[in-house]
Amino acid sequence: MAAETKGGFVEKLQHVDRRILYLVLAVLVAIPLIWPFTLPLQVSPAVYSLYDHVESLKSGDVVLMSFDYSAGGAPDIHPQVEAIVRHLAKKDGVGLVTVGFFPDGPMFAEKVFWILEEAGKTYGEDFVNLGYRAGGEGAIAMLASDVKAAFQTDFRGNDTSSLPLLQKVKSARDFSLIIEFAGGSPGPPEWIRQVQAVYRVPLAVGISTSMVPANMPFLESGQLISILSGLRGAAEYEVLLGEAGKGSAAMSSQTLGHLVIMVFLIVGNVSYFLTRKNSSRRIS
């Protein structure tokens, strides 16, 4: 009787309604997105390097962020931006200048300024959005040479010469740290050629996962101080920050989704072989 009950249970596993499986998968994937949490994650040395550089910034330092990605690359890259801006928001007296060499870039910059505003920072004094400039590598070179000449007005229509924060910077040499977020070209090679190689400013990049192999030689050569790789890079930075954000939520969601699929596969295969074994016994 016990054997028949066991056999019946195993056979039922072979015929579970697939809608139940989809529901279980959907619920487990959704939980971290609704209530973000961080699963155990090993932080890479490259992410530690960027975190330490931001942590070492002092009052009066100014950081430049370049938003060189479009809406298509945002899901992989924008969580990195939010994590780093959260860190900068905790640094008293550290300024942030943003720019974009993708048309969508300045709009993504505007989407994270609420983090700075919540921390009591003021536009024009603590952060500025220069806006977009066409021209790719040539435009990057112009910015690096003379910030206010390359952008006479900012994204909000202000005269850049009237903004207090921009009185602290003339060229790329005046930035304490530059972080470029890239989803294509212009990307790290252009920034290395026109900025890092000329002005020797510490340069870090946050890029989509697919771009990492092509840019790893720049990290190994010391031309980049850090590479953040897609959602994982954001999640690792959030681990160091001690705050679960969109990167942690997405990584946890992916991990749970993969785990539940693996469990389904294991249970399905085990139940299949047990069913075959039971069938063979009945035939014999």
Secondary structure, 3 states (H helix, E strand, C coil): CHHHHHHHHHHHHCCCCHHHHHHHHHHHHHHHHHCCCCCCCCCCHHHHHHHHHHHCCCCCCEEEEEEECCCCCHHHHHHHHHHHHHHHHCCCCCEEEEEECCCCHHHHHHCCHHHHHHCCCCECCCEEEEEECCCCHHHHHHHHHCHHHHCCECCCCCEHHHCHHHHHCCCHHHCCEEEEEECCCCCHHHHHHHHHHHHCCCEEEEECHHHHHHHHHHHHCCCCCEEEEHHHHHHHHHHHHCCCCHHHHHHHHHHHHHHHHHHHHHHHHHHHHHHHHHHHHHHC
